[in-house]
């Protein structure tokens, strides 16, 4: 053979020479980013740059308290982000764990077990049940060998292996003569010659893909970056405007106006925004955890809200990864079986009428008995009564069928003890067992491929009986079911069974069973909910085309009949794939590169893509997607480490709940900005107006700092605890390039800014006319601004809807707590002697508090009136003939 090996394996000398040539059997490891660089990366944001510049400027003008606060906010924000990333280990470390620590092979004709990292191409490996493979190998012997390859292909059932060659263009899941590193031997024995080790294996190829993939930028990061640029220009323009007005128009001193311009910029910047964004995302992490979604990357919390396409694996995500017998066909009847997966509930029905356990007889009873006796699996119950299964999924399905039919396989096995058996092999294509049946008689049961058992039952090809059975098998296959046949021979005189399966007595074909990995009922509902939310779901699986098509139908995919395979993807140009990826919802026989290319094609078309998966083959696409979602219960460690989100319940329905949470977080961030900016805008506008009219500032720089600190710590954070507004999941996903603030919200910000500026100056001038006391007038102005902020906090609970109802006013207890806290702080700010001396405030008379309350109430009602006018305008546009 080309690898220079033989039946005795390699010599030790040749193995050492090859090890020196090809290297250790280890998977690739990427360079690790130093901790300091990961920490520095947390500050790559224009908004952070603005804050750092503001800190420097405040230090230059001697405002050390402002400088310390701004730097503290920046450091807290960066530390939180760094700690979140530090929790994530490298996905490749998990892939490397796939390789078993040792391997059994032949060297110099001697069977021995060596460390897996010393395996080299040309070694002859020996495979037994329970072995996890450490290299890719070409099988030269396979005796009933089945290997679980779901970590690479996503196919739920173990794959029957053979030593017969397959086509050079066969898909990964169809390479029956190959065994791959990281997969698990579930049954039988085999021998293979190692053809690839380390990074040259299929698992290593996936590792190289992971190294090459750069995670995509999140929509929120893009939105904040755009907002930061636009905000920077606005702040610079405002500072230049203030400086120009003061020096050119009012003839102020240039040095004085430079300091005023810096103060104006500091007033305009929402210093707490980065920390508030981080805290809002952290609150979302806690909420998602309560809904079985564990967040591993903080930014993924919000990105889910922008998702418009979810690419999902089939096995274990949309389906239960539990083979279930759904149909039984005998010569006399066609029976359907209810219940899904390994749940012991369910029953048999004929024409939708349940069949009582005592009424099950004839060939139907024999099919069930044959499936229970010709079987090596086991099912038990744990302390809670839940089923605990062991064995091949196909055989477990027969045991569950027995439970539903009221037959206890343990009792049956005791009544008909097994004498001998023929194991299933890929050449034989059936399993047979010989049993004592009482009175000295024996019974032979067999189950396996229908065409093979039809031959053993001597049902001639072309006969009417053969045609009827073939038609029944085809009907089950078209429903996406895997079809097995069960046969029996009663009263046989055999003492033992021949190992080659010769001299078997004529058997009777009892019936056919159709089984599949059933869809999760909640997944069907979740897909419908995604569709209502404008999110398209695409199924990408390693399963066969017909299986994928049938599951697609059951899940409600409108175009389930149109299935594209991985082979077809290989032949497409990027432009063709981008078009097909958008139009087709079901993809079958796909490998890691296909999933990765599909995600990239959808992203190139402007989509925000979430990818779900549980296998090593899913890891590259999980890492490349905008949101990678791994299964927590059945998923591999490689998939979990590559993902940003892990579902602790492996339930697709949890994704829709997480999407709703992500949308809520994004809406809360928009509310936060719409709430923050009028306060900062009002402070900055007050400075501009004061310069413009040459009057005393209505609030001092220290008082501006107090407002920013007090309100951003208390009132603004309460917005992060808002729950989803009605109809949130009936909206279409936002565009990736959608601005954080649309025209409606920009108008709202300008409108509220104007209200705050007018109220601030109005109360300041009113108090000056009443008392002529600057300190008192400024105290009243500050409390007026805070009072309007308190009122506006209730307005902002809904960006467009009315809050003039009891639930809207009292529904968020955090808001009520924040209001109580700010009222207490303002009382201390106004009356506590240390605060008075530090901030220059004085005690306010009752009449002044009346003015504050009047301004706050008027602002609240005016904002509600503005929302009402907007709603009526939107309703009128929707009802107009042009809109229709």
N, C-alpha and C positions, 0 to 999 in steps of 0.2 A: 504494500500500500504506500501511497505517497508520503505518509508521515514516518515511514521507516520503522514501523512497529510490527509486532507479530503476536501470535497467540500467547507467548510467554511474557509479553510486555517488554519494556525497556530494561537495559542493564543499568545498574547504579551509575556506572561511569557515563553512559550516554545521557541519563537523566540529569546528572550534574552539569554536563556540557550544555545541554539545552537550557537549564535554569540560568546559567551564566549568559546565554545568548538572548533569551526572551524576557528574562527578569522574573521577579517574584509574582506569584498569583495573588495580586492585590488590585483593588479597584482604585481609580484615580482620585487624588486628593487635591483640591484647589488651594491656591495660596490664601492664607487667612489675613483679613484686614486687621491691622493693629487697633487696640482699644482706643488709643488717642484719636485715630483717624475716624473711627465710628462716632466718637463723641463730637468731633469737629463737624462731622457731616450733619449733625442736628441743627446747625446754625446756617445752613445754606438756604436762606430765604430772604427775599428782598425786604419783607416786613421786619425781620430780625435785624437786617442791616440798618434799617431806618431807626430802630430802637437803640442800636449800638451808637449810631451817629448822635442821636438825641442824648444819650448818656454822656458822650464826650463833650457835647456842647454845654450841657448843664454843669459838667465839672469845670469847664472853662470859665463859665460865668459865676462859679462859686456856689451853685445850687446843689450841694452835696447830698441832701436828703432825696431830691428828685433823682439824682444820678444813682444812688444806692438802690432805690426802689426799682428803677428801670432795669439795672443790671441784675437784680434779684429775680425779677420776672423772667428775664432772658435765660438765666442759669437754671431756674426751676423747670422751664419749658424744655430746655435741652436735656436735662437730667432725666426727666420722665420719658422722653423719646428714646434716650440711650438705654435705659433700663428695659424698656419694652423690647428693643432689638437684641439686647444681650441675652434675653431668655431664649431666643431662637438658636438652635444648634444647626449645623450644616446638614442639608439633606443627604449629602454624599456619605456622611458618617453612618447614617441609617442604612444606605444601600450596601455599604461595606459589611454590615452585620448579616447580610443575606448569605454570605459564603460560610459554609460549615467550617468548624475549626480543624476537622480532620477528614480524611477520605480513605476508603478501602480500595486497593488496586493490586495489580500483579506487577512485580518487578523480578526479573530473572526467573519467572515461573512460580514465584513464591507469593502467596497472599499476605499482604501486610497493610497496616494502617499508618499513614504518614500525615504530618501537618498539611493542611490544604494549601498553604502558601507555597509549598514545594512542588505542587502539581505542575506538570509541563505537557505541552502538546505531544501526542504519541503514547502517553500513558494509557494503560488498559484499566478502566474503572469498573468496579463491581457494584451494582445497584440493588438495594433491598428496601422493603417497606420502611418508611420513617426517615430515609436518607434525604438530606438537603444537599443538592448538588453544588459542587465548587468549581465547575468548569463546563463549557459547552462541549458536547460530545456527539459523535455519530454512533448510533446503536448498531452493534453487530449481532447481538442476541436479545430477544425480548420474549419473556414467558409470562403472559398475563399481566404485562407491565402497564400500569396507569400512573400518570404523573399530573399533579395539580399545578397548572401553569397560570393561574389567575393573576399572580403578581406581575406577569409579563403580558398576558393577552386579555385579561378581564373575563375570560370564559369560566363560568361557574363550575361546570362538571369536570372531573379529571379526564385527561386525554389518554385514550388507548394508544399505546406505542407499538411500533413494528420495526423490524430490521429492513423491510422492503424499501427501496429508494422512492423518492417523490420527485416531482418536477423541480427544475432549478428556479422557477419563478413562483414557487408555492409561497403563500403568505406564512407568517410566523406561526399562526395557530394551526396551519395545515401541514407543518413539517413533522409528520408522525415518526420519522426515522431519526429525529434529533431530540436530544435532551439538553436543557439549558441551565446554566448556573443560577442558583437562587430558587429553583423549583423543587417540589417535594414529591418523593415517590410515595404513592398511597397504596399500591397493590402490585404484587408480582415481583419478578426478578429480571435483571438484565445485565448486559455487559456492553460497554461503549468505549470507543477510542476517543481520547480527548483531542479536540481540534482547535480549541481556543481557551486561553486563560487570561486573567486580569482584565485590563481595559479592552482587550479584543473580544470579550464575550458580549452577549446581548445586554447583560446588566452593565458591563463596562461602557458600552456604547451609550446607554442612557446616562451614565455618569458624565461622559464627555459632553452630552447635550446640556446637562445641568450646568456645567462649568461655563459653557458658552453663552448661556441665557442671561441677559440683563433684565431684571424685573422692570415692569412698565411703571411710568409715573402715574400716580393716582389722580383722578379727576379733581379731587379736593385740592391737592397740591397745585395742580395747574390753575384752578380757579383762584386760590389764594395768591399765587404768583402774579396772575393778571391783576387781581385787586391791589396787590402791593405796589406794582408798577404804576397803576393809575392813581393810587392814593399818594404815592411819592410825588408825582407830578403836581397833584392838587395842593399838597402841603407846601411844596416849594413855591408854587404860584401864589399861594396865600401869604407866605412869609415875604416874598418879593413885593407883593401888593401892599402889605402893611408897611414895609420899609420905605417904599416909594411914596406912599401917601404921607407918611410922617415927615420925611425929609424934603420932598419936593413941594408938597402942598401946605403942610402945617409948620414947616421950618424947624422941626425938632433937631436936636443934636444927633449927628450920625452915630456916635457910640451908643447913645441912649436908645436909638431906634434899632440898632443891631441887636442889642439885648432884648428889646421888645419883640423883634422878629423871631429870635430864638424861642422866647417864651410862647409866642403864638404857635410856633411849630410843635412845641411840647404839648400845648393845650389841645392841638388838633389830633395828635397821635393817640390812638387807643392802646395804651401801654399793656393792658391786661389781655389783649386779644389772643396772642399766641397761647398763653396759659389757659384762657377760657376754652379755646379750641381743643387743647389737649385734655382738659378736664371733662369737656362735653363728650369727647371720644371715650374717655375712661368710664364715664357713666354708662355709655352705650355698651362697653365691654361687660359691665356687671349685668345690665339688662339682658344681653344676649346669652350670658352664662345661665341665667334663669330659664332661658328658652332652649337650652341644650346646644348652644353654639359657643365654642370656646375660641376666643380671638387670640391669635399669636402675633399679629402685626396690627398696631393701633390704627393705622390709616385704613385698614380693610373695613373697619366699622362703618365708615361713611361711604366708602366706595360701593358697597352693596346697594346703597340707595340709588346709584346712578346706573346700575346694571340693566342693559336692555336685551342681552342674550345670555342664557345659561346653557353651557355645554355640559352634559352629564354622562357619566358611565351608566351602564345598565345594571350590572350585577351588584346586588347589595345596596344600591342607591334607589333606583326605580323599582327594582325587584327585591325579593327577600333573601336571595342567595340560598334558598331552601327548595330543593326539587320536590314537586308535588304531583301526585297522580291526579289528573283531572278527568280522565275518560277511561272507561273499560268497555271493550266491544267483544261480545261472544257471538256464536252462531245464532243465538236466539234473541239477543237484546243489545241495545246501546245504552250504557249507563253513564251518568255524569256524577262527579264527586265534588261535594262542597267542602269549604274550609281551605285555608291557604297555609302554605309552609308547614312547619313542624308542629302547628297547633293540633292538639288531639281532638278538638271539636270538629264537627262536620258529619255528613251522612251521604249515603248513596241515593240517587234519584233516577227514576225512569219516567220520561215524559213529564218532568217537573214534579213528580209525585214521590215523596220520600219512601224508601224501601225499609221496612222494619228489619232489624237484625235477624229475627227468627224466620223471615221470609226469604233470606238470601240462600239460594240452593243451586243445584245443577252446575253448569260450567262456570257461572259467576263465582260460586263458592270455591270451586276448584282453582280458578285463577288466583283468588285471594290466598288459598292454602298453599298453592305452589310458590307464590311470591314470598310467603312467610318462611317456608321450609327451605327453599333454594336461596339461602340468604345468610350472610355472615355479619350483618349489622346488629346493633343493639340500641334499644330505647329504654330509658328509665325516667323516673320523676325525682326532682330534688325536693327539698323540705317544703318548698312553696307549691309543689304540684306541677311545676313547669317541666316540660320534656327535656331530658339530657340525652343527646344522640352521640353515637360513635359508629364509624364505618363509612362505606361509600354512599354518597348522597342518593344514588339511584336505589340502593337497597333500603336505605332509611325510608324512602318514599313508600315502599311496599309495606314496611312495618306500620307507618302512619295510616295507610289504607286499611290495614287489619284492625287497628284501634277503632276507626270510623265504622267498620262493619261489625264491631262487637266481638272480634276474635283476638284472643290473647296468644301471641306467638310463642311465649314461654311454655304455656300449657300444651300448645300444639306440638312443640318440639319434644316435649317429654313423652307425649302420646305416640309420636312417630320418630323415634330416635334415628339420627343419621348414621349410616353404615359407611358410606364412601362418597367421594365427590370428585368432580372434574372442575378445576378452576377455570375461570374465564381467561381466554387468551385472544390476542388480535387475530390469530390464524383460525382458531376454533369459532370465535364470535358467539359463544354461548357458555353458560355455566350449567352443570347438572349435578344433582344430589340423589343418592339412593337411600331409602328409608324403610324401616320396618313399619308395616301397617296393621299388624295383628293377625292372629290365626296362621302364623308362619308365612304370610304373604309379604311382598315388598312392592313399593311404588317408586317410580322414577319421575322426578320433576326436572324440567329444564326451562331456563329463561334466557333470552338473547335476541339477536337480530331477527326480525320477522322472516326475511327471505331464507335465512339459514335453517330456522326451525320448520318452515314450510317444506324445505327439502327433506329434513329428517322425518317429517310426518308423511312423506311419500305422496304429497299433493302435487300432481303433475303440472308443470307450466302449461298454460293455455286452457286448462280445465275451467269449468264454470266456478268450482269452489275456489280455485287459486285466484281467479279474476275477482271474486267477491272479497277475498281477504286482502288482495293488493289494493283494491279500491278503498277499503276501510282504512288501510294503513296510509294511503295517500290523503284521505280526508283529514286524518289526525295530523299528518305532517304539514298540510296547508294551514292548519291552525297554529303552527309554530311549536308543536309538541314533538318531543322525542318519543319514538315508538319502539316498544319492546313486545315480544311475544312470549306466552307461557304455554308449555306443553307438558303432557304427562303420559306415563304408561303404567297401568294398574296390573297387579298380579305378576310381576316379572320374576324370573327365576335366577337373576344374576346374583353371584356371590360378591363380586367386586366390579369396579368400573375400569376399563382399559384406559391407561394414561393417554393414549392417542385418540380416545373417543370412538374407537371402532366397535363393531358388534353391538351397537345399541339396538334395543328392540324397537319395533314400530311404535310411534307415539301419536297421541291425539292432540291437535292444536286446540287448546282450551279458549284462547282469546288473545286480544291485543290490549295493551295499556298505553295511554298517551300521557306524558308527563312534561312539565315545564317548570321553570323558575318563575312563579307568578308575580305580577306587578303588586306593589303595595297599594292597598285601597286609598290610603292617604296621599300617595304620590299622584294618583289620577286627579284627585281634588286639588292638589297643589298646582299641578300643571294648568288646570282650568283657571285657578286663581292668578297664576302668572300671566296667562293670556289676557285676562281681564285688566291686569295692570300694565299691559303693553309690553310684556317681557316674552320673548320667544325662547322656547326650550328646544334644544337639539340633543339627540341621543347619539353618542359615539361609543361603539362597543367593539370588542374583538370577536363577538359571536358570529355565527353564520348569518347569511343574508335572510333566509326564511325566518329564522328565530327573531332577528331584529325587526323584520317587517311585522310579524305577528304581535310582538310586544308593543310595537309602535301603534298598531291598530287598537289594542286594549287600552293604551294610555291616552288615546284620543288625538293622536297626531293627524292633522288633516291630510297631509301628503305622505302617509306612511308607506304607500305602495312604491314610492320613488326612493330607492335605497342606493347609495353610492359606496363602493368598496375602497379599501386602502389601495388596492392595485390601480383602480381608476384614478385615485388622487395622485399616484406616482406619475401618471402620464399627463397630468394637467399642467399648463403654464400658470404662473402666479395670477394672471388676470382671469383665466378660466376658473381657477379655484376660488377666487374672490367672489365671482358671480354664483358659482355652484354652492359655495358655503352659505350664501345668503338665502338661496332658494330651497335647499334641501334640509330636512330635519332629522333624517335617520342615516347614519353611517355605520357600516359593518366591516368586519375583518380588518380593523385598523390597528396599527402599531404606534409606538411612541412618537415617531416622526410625523405620522399622519395627524395625530391629535395636536401636535405642536403647530404644524402647518395650518390646520384649520383655525386654531385660535389666532394665529398671526394674520391670516387672511381676513377674519372678521374684524380684528382690530384695525387693519389697514383700511377697511371700509368705514371706519369711524365708530364702531360699536364698542361699548364697555362690556367686557366679557368676563363672566364667572365660569370656572371650570371645576367640576366635581370629579373625584376619583378615589380609589382605594389601593391601587396597585403601583408597583415600581414603574410600570409602563406609563402611568399617568403623571409621574413626578415632573417631567419637563414641561408639559402643558400646564400643570398646576402652578409652577413657578412663573411661567410667562404670562399667564392670565392676569387680568386686573385684580381679580379675587380668586385665589385658589382655595378650594373647599375639600378637605379630606374627611374620610369616614373614621370616627374615633374607635368604634368597637371592632370592626373587621378590617380596617385599613392597615396597610403596612407602615412601618416607621418612616420609610422613605417618603411616602405620600404625605404623611403628617408634617414632616419637617420641611417639605417644599411648599406647603400650603400656608395661607394666612389665617384660615379659619378651619376649625375641626368640629365636626358634628358628633356630640357624645352619644346620640341615639341612632346614627346612620340613617336618618330619615329625611327624604327629600322635602317633605313638608316643612321641616325646620328651616330650610333655606328661604322659603317665602316669608316666614316669620322674621328671619334675619334681614331680608330685603326691606320689610316694613320698618324695622328698627333703624336701618340705615337711612331710609327716607326721612324718618322722624328726626334723626340727628341732623341731617342736612337742613331741614326746615328750621330746626332750633338754632343752627348756626346763622341762617339768614335772619331769623328773628333777633339773634344776638347783635349782629351788625346793624340791623335797622334800629335797634334800641341804643347801642353804644354811640353811633356816629352823631345823632342829634345833640347828645350831651357834650361831646367834644366839639361839635360844630357850634353849639351855642356859646361855649366858652371862647372859642377862637373868634366868633363873630362879635362877641362883646368887646374884645380887644380892638378889632377893626373899627367898630362903631365909635368906641371911645376915642381912637386916634382920629377918625374922620371928623368928629364934632369937637375934638379938643377938650373932652371932659374927663373927669376922674374915672378910673376903672371901677365898674360896679362890683367886681370881685378881685381879690388880690391873688398873686401867683400861688401862695401857700394854700389859699382857699380853693383854688382850682385843683391843686394836688389832693386836697381832702376830698373833694367831690369825686375825682377819678378813683381814688383808693376805696372810699366808702361804698360807692355805688357798684363798682366793678367787682368788689369782693362779695357783696351781699346781694344786691338786686339782680345783677346780670347773671350770676351763676344760677339763680333760680330758674332761668329760662331753660337751662340744660336739662331740667327735670320734667319738662313738658312732655305729655304723651301725644300719640298720633292724633291728628285732626280727622274728623269724619271725611271719608272719600279719598283718603291719601292713596290707597291701593287701587283706586279706579283711575288714577292719573297715568299718563304715559311717562316713561322714564325721561329725565332731562337729558339734553344733549351734552356731550363731553365738553364742548366749548361754551356752554351756557354760562353767562355771568352770574356771580353770586347775587348781585343786585340788579333786578330788571328796572324798567322805567317806572313801574308802579311804586316800587320800594324806594327808588331814588327820589321820586316826588314826595313820598311819605317822609323821608329823611329831611328834605328841604323844608317841608311844611312844618314838621315838629321843631326843626332848628329855628325857624322863624318865630314859632310860638314861644319857645324857650327864651330866645333873645329879647323878644318884645316884653315878655313877662318879667325877665330879669331887670331890664332897663326901666320898665314901667314901675315896678315896686321900689327900685333903687331911687328913682327920681321922686316918687310919691313920698317915700320916707324922708328924703332930703328936704322936701318942701314942708313936711310936718315938723321935723325935729332939727334939721340941719346937722345931724350927727352922722359923719361918714361911716364910722364903725358900725353903728346900728343899721344904717342903710345897706351896708354890705352884708351884714348878718341876715337881714330880711331877704336880700337878693339871693344869697346862697340857699336859704331854706325854701325860697320859691322854686329855684331850679330843682332841688331835691324833691320837693312836693310834686312838681310836674313829672319827675322821673317815676315816683311812686304810682301816680295815676296812669302814666304811660305803660308801666309794667303790666297792668291789667289789660290795656288796649292791645298790647303786643302778643297776648296769649293766642290770638288769632290774627293772622296778617290781613285777612279780608273779611272774615265773619264777624258778626256782632257779638259783643261780650256783655250786652245788657240783659243778663239773666243770672239767676242765683248760682247755677252750676259753673258758669264761666268765671264768675267773680270769686268763687270759693273752692273750685275743684282741685287746685294745686296747693297742697298744704305747705310746700316749700316756699311758694310765693308769699303766703300769709306769714310764714316764719321770717322771711327776708324783710318784709315790710315792718314787722314788729321790731326786728333788729335795727333797721335803719332809723326808725323813729326814736329808739333808745339812743343810738349814736348821735343823732341830731340834737337830742335834748342835752347830751353831754357837751357836744360842740357849742351849744348856745349858752349853757348855764354853768358848766364846770369851770372853776377858776383856772386850773392849769391849761385847759383848752382855750379859754378866753385869752390868756396871756400869750399863748403860742400862735393862735390863728387870728388874733385881733378881733374877736367877737365880743358882743355884749348881750345881756338879757333882753329879750323882746317882750313888749307889752302885748296884751290880748288882742288889741285891734290889729296889730301887725300880723299875728297868726291868722286872723280872719282874712286879711288880704292874701296871705299864702294859700289858705284853703280855697278861696274864691278863684284864684288863678289855676290851681290844680284841677278843681272841678270843671272850670270852663274849658281847659285844655282837653280833659278827658272827653267831654261831650263834643267838642269840635272835631277831635280825631275820629270818634264814632260816626259823626255826620259825614266826614270825608270818606270813610269806608262805605257808608250807605250810598252816597252818590256814585262811587266807583262800582258798587254792585249793580245798581240800577242801570248804569251806563253799559256794563257788560251784558246784562240781561237784555237790554234793548238792542244791542248789536247782534246778540244771538237770535233774537226774534225777527230781525229785519229781513226783507226779501233777499237782499244781497247775501246775507249769511246763509239763508236757506238754499 
